[in-house]
Amino acid sequence: MSPQPEPARQLALLDEAQVKPAGWRVRPSPRARRLAVRVLPGGFVEIVVPHGTRPRTIEQFVSRHRGWIDRKVVQYRPADPDTADALPDVIRFAASGHAWDVHYRHSPAAPRLHASAGNITVTGDCQRLPLVRHALQRFTMRMAHQVFAPWLAGLSASSGLGYERLQIRRQRTRWGSCSRHGTISLNACLLFQPADVVNYLLIHELAHTRHMNHSRRFWAAVERLEPGWRALDASLSQGWRRVPAWVLR
């Protein structure tokens, strides 16, 4: 009998291990030396296993870590996960206060997006959901750059914390990062966070241009610019629940 394709093997492992397959994935890895689990934004669970791992071993591993996994799934799952396959009628960016009404105009062509004056029009075959979501995600990336570039530049000027350049990405787990060369990367999903939370995250990354760690001196630098950082950091830890499901697919 020919071996199962990898996706089928993954689901078979989950079924045999009596793990609910929806939103879960087993990924055999030649580099893995032990089992590991990650919970990703959207509430997706990835279990990385060495090749040849027995289903019983996966079952025992999941059982030991199920409490932690379930807590993380709640933390990373959108507030309305049932709309994961739905297209939005309205897009609201809490960070900037912008809102866009979304209209869909069906035609046989490939989906295209046009935005103007608070309206987004998607024309084309809107039944091709992955392509429509991709167009909306690209729009979100463009808006993130328009919003965050002047915001970061202003904070840099007022704080005296310089940086080399800004990147907008859609990281799987991080809200932002700062390289040793002064490149600050921000997650476009920050658009869905409150403005004060975003402001804290920008300060956090600017502080990393002086302190590439989370030492006492780093947090002192953050606190000088944002005394309420602790509450804002706690809010950001729940921030994935504010991100619509269509952004994370």
C-alpha positions in Angstrom: 0.0 0.0 0.0 1.3 3.4 -0.9 2.1 5.9 1.9 -0.5 8.5 2.8 0.0 12.1 1.6 1.4 14.2 4.4 -1.9 16.2 5.2 -3.8 12.9 5.3 -1.1 11.4 7.6 -1.4 14.4 9.9 -5.2 14.1 10.3 -4.8 10.3 10.8 -2.4 11.0 13.6 -4.8 13.4 15.2 -7.7 11.0 14.8 -5.8 8.0 16.2 -4.6 10.2 19.1 -8.2 11.2 19.8 -7.4 14.9 19.4 -10.1 17.2 17.9 -8.7 17.9 14.4 -10.5 21.2 13.7 -7.9 23.9 13.9 -5.1 21.5 14.9 -2.2 20.3 12.8 0.5 17.8 13.4 3.8 18.6 11.6 6.5 16.0 11.4 9.9 17.7 11.3 13.3 16.2 10.5 14.8 18.8 12.8 12.6 18.0 15.8 14.2 16.1 18.6 11.2 16.2 20.9 7.5 17.1 20.7 6.5 20.7 20.9 3.3 22.7 20.6 2.5 26.2 19.4 -0.8 28.1 19.5 -1.0 30.6 16.8 -3.3 33.7 16.3 -6.7 32.5 15.3 -6.5 29.8 17.9 -4.8 27.3 15.6 -2.7 24.6 17.2 0.4 23.2 15.7 2.1 20.1 17.2 5.6 19.5 15.9 6.8 15.9 16.2 9.9 14.0 15.2 9.4 11.6 12.2 8.0 8.3 13.3 6.3 9.5 16.4 3.6 7.1 17.5 0.0 8.3 17.9 0.0 7.2 21.5 2.9 9.4 22.2 1.1 12.4 20.7 -2.0 11.6 22.8 0.0 11.5 26.0 1.8 14.8 25.1 -1.4 16.6 24.3 -3.0 15.3 27.5 -0.1 16.7 29.6 -0.3 20.1 28.0 -4.1 20.3 27.3 -4.8 22.9 30.0 -2.1 25.2 28.7 -3.2 24.7 25.1 -6.9 25.4 25.9 -6.0 28.6 27.8 -3.8 29.8 24.9 -6.5 29.0 22.3 -8.9 31.2 24.2 -6.3 34.0 24.3 -5.5 33.8 20.6 -8.9 33.0 19.1 -10.9 36.0 17.6 -13.8 37.1 19.7 -16.1 36.0 16.9 -14.4 32.9 15.4 -17.6 31.7 13.8 -17.2 34.4 11.1 -13.8 33.0 9.9 -15.2 32.1 6.5 -17.3 35.2 6.2 -16.2 38.4 4.4 -16.5 41.7 6.3 -19.2 44.3 5.5 -17.2 46.9 7.6 -13.5 47.2 8.5 -12.7 49.3 11.5 -9.2 50.2 12.5 -9.4 51.1 16.2 -5.8 52.4 16.1 -6.6 55.2 13.7 -10.3 55.5 14.0 -10.9 54.8 10.4 -13.8 52.8 9.2 -14.5 51.4 5.7 -17.8 50.0 4.3 -17.0 47.0 2.1 -19.1 46.4 -1.1 -18.8 43.3 -3.3 -19.6 43.4 -7.0 -19.6 40.0 -8.6 -18.2 39.3 -12.0 -16.2 36.4 -13.6 -12.9 38.2 -13.3 -10.2 37.8 -10.6 -11.0 39.8 -7.5 -9.7 43.4 -7.4 -10.0 46.0 -4.7 -10.6 49.7 -4.9 -10.7 52.0 -1.9 -11.9 55.6 -1.8 -13.6 57.9 0.7 -14.4 55.4 3.4 -15.6 52.8 0.9 -14.0 49.6 -0.3 -15.3 47.9 -3.5 -14.2 44.4 -4.3 -15.0 43.5 -7.9 -14.6 40.0 -9.5 -15.5 36.5 -8.5 -16.1 37.0 -4.8 -16.7 33.3 -4.3 -13.0 32.8 -4.5 -12.7 33.6 -0.8 -8.9 33.1 -0.4 -8.2 35.7 -3.1 -10.7 38.2 -1.7 -9.3 37.8 1.8 -5.8 38.2 0.3 -6.9 41.5 -1.3 -8.3 42.8 2.0 -5.2 41.7 3.9 -3.0 43.6 1.4 -5.2 46.7 1.9 -4.7 46.3 5.6 -0.9 46.2 5.1 -1.0 49.4 3.0 -3.1 51.2 5.6 -0.8 50.1 8.4 2.1 51.7 6.7 0.2 54.9 6.1 -0.9 55.0 9.8 2.2 53.8 11.6 5.0 55.4 9.6 4.3 59.0 10.7 3.2 57.9 14.1 6.6 56.1 14.8 8.5 59.0 13.3 6.7 61.5 15.6 7.5 59.4 18.7 11.1 59.0 17.6 11.5 62.8 17.3 9.8 63.5 20.6 11.7 60.8 22.6 15.1 61.1 20.9 15.1 57.4 20.2 16.1 57.0 16.6 15.7 54.1 14.3 16.9 53.2 10.8 13.7 52.1 9.0 10.2 50.7 9.4 8.8 47.4 8.1 5.2 46.4 8.1 4.6 42.7 8.2 1.9 40.2 9.3 3.9 38.2 11.8 2.4 35.0 13.0 2.9 35.7 16.7 4.8 39.0 17.3 3.3 42.4 17.5 6.6 44.1 16.8 10.4 43.7 16.8 13.5 45.7 16.6 16.7 44.5 15.0 20.3 45.3 16.1 20.6 47.5 13.0 17.6 49.6 14.0 14.9 48.2 11.8 11.5 48.2 13.5 9.0 45.7 12.2 5.3 46.2 13.1 2.5 43.8 12.7 -0.3 45.2 10.5 -2.8 43.6 12.9 -2.0 46.4 15.3 -4.5 48.5 13.4 -7.2 46.6 15.3 -5.8 47.6 18.7 -6.7 50.7 20.7 -4.6 53.7 20.0 -3.1 53.9 23.5 -2.0 50.2 23.2 -0.4 50.9 19.8 1.4 53.9 21.2 2.9 51.8 24.0 4.0 49.1 21.5 5.8 51.8 19.4 7.5 53.1 22.5 8.5 49.6 23.4 10.2 49.0 20.1 11.9 52.4 20.1 13.3 51.6 23.5 14.9 48.5 22.0 17.1 50.7 19.9 18.9 51.5 23.1 18.4 48.2 25.0 18.3 45.0 23.0 16.8 43.1 26.0 14.1 43.4 28.7 16.4 44.5 31.4 15.6 46.9 34.2 17.1 49.7 32.2 14.9 48.9 29.2 11.7 49.0 31.3 12.9 52.2 33.0 13.2 53.8 29.5 9.7 52.6 28.6 8.3 53.9 31.9 9.8 57.3 31.4 7.7 57.6 28.2 4.7 55.6 29.2 4.1 55.2 33.0 1.0 53.1 32.4 2.8 50.5 30.3 1.9 47.5 32.6 -1.8 47.8 31.9 -1.3 48.5 28.2 1.0 45.5 28.0 -1.6 43.3 29.6 -4.2 44.6 27.2 -1.9 43.8 24.2 -1.5 40.2 25.5 -5.2 39.8 24.7 -5.0 41.7 21.5 -5.4 38.8 19.1 -9.1 38.5 20.2 -9.6 42.0 18.6 -8.3 40.9 15.2 -11.0 39.8 12.8 -10.8 36.1 11.7 -10.5 37.0 8.0 -7.2 38.8 8.7 -5.7 35.6 10.2 -6.7 33.1 7.6 
